[in-house]
Amino acid sequence: MTSEECHQRASGCAANAALATNELISQEFLKMAAQWRAMASRQIFIGRPDEPFDALAATAALTAK
């Protein structure tokens, strides 16, 4: 998934939270939206399925921040 796709899912969850009539369901959608936003900012973990995963590069990118 790309960062943009994660942002789109976050927007969808936020929209569902606004439409929910039950407060608990609304809260769950808001939590999911926050998780999608967090994943969007961590492109290193998202990657693309057709790309090989490079564990050394991933570790280096994490420690560089």
C-alpha positions in Angstrom: 0.0 0.0 0.0 1.1 3.5 -0.6 1.0 6.4 1.8 -1.8 7.9 -0.3 -3.9 4.7 0.0 -3.5 4.8 3.7 -4.6 8.4 3.9 -7.7 7.4 1.8 -8.6 4.6 4.2 -8.1 7.0 7.1 -10.5 9.5 5.5 -13.0 6.7 5.0 -12.8 5.7 8.7 -13.2 9.3 9.8 -16.3 9.7 7.5 -17.8 6.5 9.0 -17.1 7.8 12.5 -19.1 10.9 11.7 -22.0 8.9 10.4 -22.1 6.4 13.2 -25.1 6.7 15.5 -23.4 4.7 18.3 -20.6 6.5 20.3 -18.6 3.3 20.8 -18.7 2.5 17.0 -17.7 6.1 16.3 -14.7 5.8 18.7 -13.6 2.6 17.0 -13.7 4.2 13.5 -11.6 7.1 14.9 -9.1 4.7 16.3 -8.8 3.0 12.9 -8.4 6.3 11.2 -5.5 7.2 13.5 -3.9 3.8 12.8 -4.2 4.3 9.1 -2.6 7.8 9.4 0.2 6.3 11.4 0.8 3.7 8.8 0.8 6.4 6.1 3.6 8.2 7.8 5.7 5.0 8.1 6.2 4.2 4.4 9.1 1.9 5.4 6.7 -0.7 6.7 4.1 -0.3 4.0 6.2 -1.0 0.9 4.8 -2.6 -2.3 4.1 -6.3 -2.6 6.2 -6.5 -5.8 9.3 -5.0 -4.0 11.6 -7.2 -1.9 11.9 -6.3 1.7 15.4 -5.1 2.8 15.6 -5.5 6.5 19.0 -3.7 6.8 17.7 -0.7 4.9 14.5 -0.7 7.1 16.6 -0.8 10.3 18.9 2.0 9.0 15.9 4.2 8.2 14.4 3.7 11.6 17.6 4.6 13.5 18.1 7.6 11.3 15.0 9.3 12.5 
